[in-house]
């Protein structure tokens, strides 16, 4: 048994259950990425401390005795039980299945878990207590179709230290009230609109296609019941690749530590940038585009044609929650968390498998494999109670194709502007010469971590602001 894959599966199940059982343990993008980073870094150090072939993440940890599998099991069990206490009975069952509790490595794994948890003990919560939203035009407010939304994790980014980054990567300003912004507005107005409103689109606005609708939902995982969050989805994909590549246990220890530390740092830096720029989502941007609209509107009866006061998005899918509305996520648009998490996870995987830094184009790492998203697995239902069909999707462009498709998918749900993921070139492709959007941010995080990993994974020295 590969202990890393075994406990990775347990951790992903914990994420899924935590968004299903109503306990609200490690919910949302920031806390779920943090939790998965903690668990996988503990597993890595437990394995490295006994195996001896990998440098430790936490400095000063002693070497352990016993089997690395026992150490990994104990480290995973202890961190998961602390992070998801309501699921401890499930974790106990899995520890019993592993059959390693009497091995001397067990005590070492517990010690590693305690050290990792202590190292992250001062991390902030995702509370919005004390946060005051701006009423200015262009600034994020609650989804008008889901009034009363909170503001997720406004202080989490700047008050968190890094997991493995060496610097706090930042982005350039998003385009706003510019020709580029208007192009993005017209795109999301057509491609992100609610299905029942498609007949209201003017003739010069292109509507979303069937394939675009599928892509938008395929990459969803918006904290839905039975699915969890995007970091679970990206782990599922990396897991599929790792199994196909016949990774050794040591390779998996390092790969999943790199991937989840990169997403832990993506959650920190993306949310820092989100509340720095505080850009509104399309549901406000389309409805309140005219200067006369909104809480800070100025009198004007000549309404812009780019305004649609009744516009609503297809929305982040409320999978398995019959009767509930799709929604716009409760945090600012720029940059896209999906785009940042996906680029960080997939690009650091590309680097792990030998794609050179700076090679930002199609690869064949996933060619020949396919993937079934839990959003389209033939079991889960939409918010009307209808089972979505099972859809098998392939990616001949490899992980790079996934990076781009994952980023664009959010436009097709109507919850993001395209530049939240990346700038667009004259022919409609990615323009990565500009430091705009979650994809460049995720790529920079991945290359930073991998280039300083020293054959393992190196602890960050980046402190809270």
Secondary structure, DSSP 4 states (H G I P E B T S, - for coil): --HHHHHHHHHHHHHHHHTTSS--SS-HHHHHHHHHHHHHHHHHHHHHHHH-SS--SSTTPPP--S-HHHHHHHHHHHHHHHHSGGGHHHHHHHHHHHT-TTSTHHHHHHHHHHHHHHHTTT------TT-----STTB----TTSTT---TTTTHHHHPPPSS-SS----PPPP-SSHHHHHHHHHHHHHSB-GGGGGGS-TTSPPPPHHHHHHHHHT--SSBTTTB-HHHHHHHHHHHHHHHTT--HHHHHHHHHHHHHHHHHHHHHHHHHHHHH-BPPHHHHTTT-STT-STT----SS--TT--TT--B--B--TT-TTPPPB--SS--SS-HHHHHHHHHHHHHHHHTTPPTT--S--SSSTT-EE--GGGBSS-B-TTSPBPPB--EE-TTHHHHHHHHHHHHHHHTTSS-GGGT--B-TTSSB-TTS--SHHHHHHHHHHHHHHT-TTS-----PPP-
